[in-house]
Amino acid sequence: MLEFSCHTISPGQTEGEALLSQDPILFYQTDFTTGIFREPGHALEGKCIAGKILIFPGGKGSSVVQADGMYKLDAAGLAPKGFIVSSLDTVLVSSAIIMEVPMVDDVDPAFYQEVKNGDRLRLDATAEKIYILR
């Protein structure tokens, strides 16, 4: 098990599969019946984000569309389990807090050298720790 430090944005603990994106995410670009991300040309195009711990730069899009996308995913039981981001925006932060999705930033740079798609992660945003469970 590898341990890394981070900074709490939205508290909570979760465990799940890592899904990495080099592109910012607009949650409204997800199919709300499957959890499949559908934005053409996006790093996550065709991948299911439901139940994953997303590692991505940050959010994009207007506040209404971003928040509505997160709400629809949550209502359908298809929301991601956690967010690890490098850049904060108000809508993403407020949505994570309202939806009670653990969210962190300011992650130990070594984490990004180690984590791979499909890794099992434990995100303890409250204790400001990320674990790669290997």
N, C-alpha and C positions, 0 to 999 in steps of 0.2 A: 504494500500500500504506500502510495506517495502522498505527501501532505503539502498544501500550498496556502499561503495567506491571501486574503482579499479584504474588501471593504463592503460592509453591509449597506444596501440601498433599501431592500424590502426584506424583513426578517423571515425566518422559517428554515425548515430542514426538509430535504427531499433526496431521493436516490433515483437514478435512472441512467439511460443511455445518452452519451454525448453525441451531439450533432453540431458540426462546425459550419459556419458560413463566413466567407470573406466579405459578403455584401450586406448592407443594412437591410432590415426586414420591415415590410409593410404587411401586417397580419391579415389585412383584408384580401390579400392575394392568395388566401388559402381556401380550399374547398371545404365548406363548413359541414359537409356530410361524411368526409373521409379523413380530413386532417392533412391532405396532400397539398403541398405548396405548388402554386401554378404560375408564378410570374415567369414569362418567357426570358430565357437567358440568365436567370438568377442562379447562384450557386446551389440553391436548394430546390430548384425546379424538379418536380416529380417525386420529391421525398416527403415522407410523412413526418410532421413535426409534433404530432400528438404524443404526449407522455414523455417527450425528450427533454433533456437539459440542453438548451440552445446556447451556443457560444458564438457571438456575433458582434460586429462593431457597434450597432445601436439601431434605433428605429428610424423610419422615414415616413413621409406622407403627412397629410393634414391630421389635426387632432381628432376630429369627428370620425374619420375613416379608420384611423389606427385604433382608437378606443372601441369602436363598433366591431372591428375585426376580432379583437381580444375577447370582447363580450360574447360574440357568437361562438367562438371556439370553446369558451368556458361553458356556455349554456348547453352545448352539444356534447360536453364531456371529452373534448378533443384538444384542450389547452396544453401547452408545454408545461413541464413540471418545474422548470427553473430557468433563469437567465443569467448568463455570464457575459457582461458587455465591457467594451472599452470606452465608449462615448455615451454620455447620458443625454436624454432629452426629456422634457417635462411630461409629455404624454406617455411615453414608455414607463417612466418612473411612477406616475400616478396610477396608470393601469395596473402595474405589477402590485402596488400597494393595495388598491381596491380589490383586485382579484386574489390577493394573498398568495402571489407567486414569489418564492424566494428569488432575490436578485442581488448581484454583487458587481462591483467594478474594482479598479485598482488592484488587479490580480498580479501575483508574483510572476514576472516574465518567464521564469522557468516552466510554469504550467503550460504555456503555449508551445514550448519545445517538446513537451512530453505527451500532451493529450492528442488522441486520434479519434476519428469517427468510430462509434460503436463501443468506446471505452465505457465501463461502468463507473459512474461518479456518485459520490455522496457530497451534496452541497449543503453545508451548514452555514447559512448566511448569518444567523444569529451569533454564532461563535467566530465568524469571519475565517472559515476554513473550507477548502475544497480538497477532496480526497479522490485520487484515481485508485480504484480497487482492482488490483492485478494479482 
